[in-house]
Amino acid sequence: MADKKDDASLDYEPHGVAARDFASVGPTGTHTSAGGLSGPDTTYPFDTTDVSRSQFPNEYEVETPTGLVPASTVASYGGANLEQSNTASTGPRLYRTETVQTIGSRLSRQATTDINFQFATANTDRAEFPEEYTTETETGLVPVSTIRSFRGGPNISEEEEEKGEEGEIEYVTFKIDDPGNPMNWSTAYKWYVTLMVSLLVIAVAFGSSCVTGGLPLIEEKYNVSLEVAILTCSLMVVGFAVGPLAWSPLSEQYGRRPVYFVSLLLYTIFNIPCALSPNIGGLLACRFICGVFASSGLVLAGGSIADIWPMAKRGNAIAYFAAAPYCGPVFGPLICGWIEIGCGRLDIIFWVNLAFAGLMFVIIIAIPETYAPVVLKNRAKKLRKETGNPLIMTEQERLKQPLSEIIRTVLIKPVYLIATEPVLNLMNMYIVLIYSLLYAFFFAYPVIFGELHDYNDGYIGLMFIPILMGAMFALVTTPYLEKIYTRTISKRPPTPEDRLVGSMLGAPFVPIALFILGATSYKHIIWVGPASSGMAFGYGMVLIYFSVNNYIIDSYEKCAASALAAKVFTRSAGGAAFPLFTTQMYHRLGLQWASWLLAFISLAMVLIPFCFYRFGSHLRSIWGNSAQYALSAPVAEKA
C-alpha cells in the first residue's frame, strides 16, 4: 500500500468511483451483496425531510478509494435518478459508467479527431469528446462530467443548467475488444471486405465503359452518329461527378450500408430500361441516372476501407484498392467487344452489366455497417429504449447539424476549394489528365487497331490487357512505397510531400507510353508495338493516382471529404469530355501527332510532383488557405 500524505500535500485531481469499483465496497470497507447499496444506519439519521428520495443515505459510512462518488455512479449501480424515482414505469439503471480514473489511460488531455471519421456537425469547436468512436472503454458509457473533469472543462454548461443535477448526458463508446467495433474484425474478414468493395468499384467502372465495346450497335439500332453514341459513355461519367455530392453526407448521417442498399439497388434496376429503351433519348437519360446511383461505390468504397483498418495498417489496403478505379473501365471493351462480335445484340451488354451490378449489390449489403459513428448512434438508440434514459447518446447526436445544412455545406465547400486552392487545383489537374487519358484510350484504340490494323471489336478489346498488366506491376510497387513512407515518418514528423514519391516514380511512364503509341502506329509495325504502350501507361497511372490521392488527403485533413469530392467532380468531368473529341483528334492530326500531342502535355505535367516535393510546403503556406486545412502547419522547404 502506498504511503499516505497529509491532506494539505495531496495533489488533487477530480475523479470519482466507477460503479464496478463501488459495487465491491460496503459500509466501512465491507463488501455488499450484488443486490445494491445497503440502507441508512439509524445511528446517523438522515438530516432531511426527503428521505424517500435519497440515493446515497449511507455515504458517511462508506470508504472508497477516491473519496468521490458521482451521482451517476450511484444511480448506475442500482439507484434511480430523480426523474426515474417519480416514475413507476421506469426501473433502476443497471449499467455502469466510466470515471476519470478509468478513462485516463485511453484519452489524451487534448481532444483529437480522426480525419477518417470527421465530426458530422458544424459545432466542432464545441466538441468535448470527438474521439468517442475511436476509444474503447470497459463499460461503454462515459458521463459528460467525467470528460470535463479529465480535460478541465466546465462542470456544467449554461444550456444544461435547466436540466437539473440529474440531467447528465452519457456518451456511448465501444467496449474493450468489442466485436461490434469494425476495427476489431478479423484480419481475414477485413481483407474480404477490402476485396469486395474494390470489386464493387471495378463493377461500377465497368458499367461506364461497357458501351465502348458496342458503339456500332448503338449507331445501328438508334440510327445516330458516333458522337451521339459516345454520349452513352460520357453521360454516365458525368453522373459520377454529381452523385458523390449527395452520397457522402447521407453516409455520414445514416451509415454506409443504407446508402449502398438504396443506390446500388436503383443502379441495378435502371440497367433494365437501358436494355429496353426504344429511343436514344431514353438510353442517354438512363445512363446518366445509372452514373448518379453507381457513383456511391466510387465515393464510399475508400471510406469503408478506412472504417475497418487502423491508420498504421491502412496504407497497404488502400494501395491494393488504388488500382480499382482505373482498372475497372478497361474490362468494358475487353469483355463487351466479344459480346458485340458474338451475338450482335446491344441489350446483352446491358444484361451482363445488370448481372454484375446485381451480384455486387447482394455481396455488399451482406456486409455489416462499418461507419463507427453510425454504429454507436444505433447502439445509443437501443440503450435509450432499454433503459428509458433519453440522455444516453453520442456527441454527434447532441451537437447534431440538420441534414439539409450538411448537404448544403457539402455542395458549396468543394466548389469553394476549387475556386480558392491552387495547390488542390494543380493536383486535380494531374488526376484529371490521367483519368481522361484512360478514357481517351478507349476511343483511340478503335482508330489505331480497327481502322489501321483491321481488327474487330473483340481483338481491339484484347489490346487493353497490357494496361491491366501495368496496373498489376504497380500493385507490387505500392506496398514497397508504403514501407518507404513508414520508414521516413519513423525518423521525423510526416509531411504531405512525403506521399509524392510514388507519383515521381510513375509520372515519366505516362508520356513514355504515349510517345511509344505514336511512334508505333504504322501499318507495317506489328500490333505488339502500340499495345505495349498500355503497360507503361497502366503502371504510371496507378502510381500517380495512389500517390496524389494521399497527398490531397494529407494536405486538406480538416476537410478531406470536400477536397476528395472536388477531385471526383473534376476528374469525372475530364473523363466525360475526352471521349467526345478523341476520335476526331486522331482523324484530324493523324495517329502519330494525336498521341504525341497528349505525350507533350503529359510531359509538362511531370513537373508537378517533382516541384511540389521540393517546394510544396512553401507553396501550401503562401497559396490559398491550405495551412488552415491541415492538422499541422506546413514546414520549411525540403533541403
MOUR-V660640 format. One record per run of one state. SS is the DSSP state (alpha for helix, beta for strand, coil for the rest). FROM is the first residue (numbers start at 1). LEN is the number of residues. If there is no record, write none. Layout:
ss from len
SS FROM LEN
SS FROM LEN
This chain:
ss from len
coil 1 6
alpha 7 3
coil 10 9
alpha 19 4
coil 23 4
beta 27 1
coil 28 14
alpha 42 3
coil 45 6
alpha 51 3
coil 54 5
alpha 59 3
beta 62 1
coil 63 8
alpha 71 7
coil 78 4
alpha 82 4
coil 86 12
beta 98 1
coil 99 1
alpha 100 4
coil 104 20
alpha 124 3
coil 127 3
alpha 130 4
coil 134 2
beta 136 2
coil 138 3
beta 141 3
alpha 144 8
coil 152 6
alpha 158 4
coil 162 8
beta 170 3
coil 173 1
beta 174 2
coil 176 6
alpha 182 3
coil 185 2
alpha 187 27
coil 214 1
alpha 215 8
coil 223 3
alpha 226 29
coil 255 1
alpha 256 21
coil 277 3
alpha 280 29
coil 309 2
alpha 311 11
coil 322 2
alpha 324 4
coil 328 2
alpha 330 13
coil 343 3
alpha 346 20
coil 366 6
alpha 372 16
coil 388 4
beta 392 2
coil 394 1
alpha 395 4
coil 399 4
alpha 403 18
coil 421 1
alpha 422 31
coil 453 4
alpha 457 6
coil 463 2
alpha 465 25
coil 490 6
alpha 496 24
coil 520 7
alpha 527 29
coil 556 1
alpha 557 33
coil 590 1
alpha 591 32
coil 623 3
alpha 626 4
coil 630 10
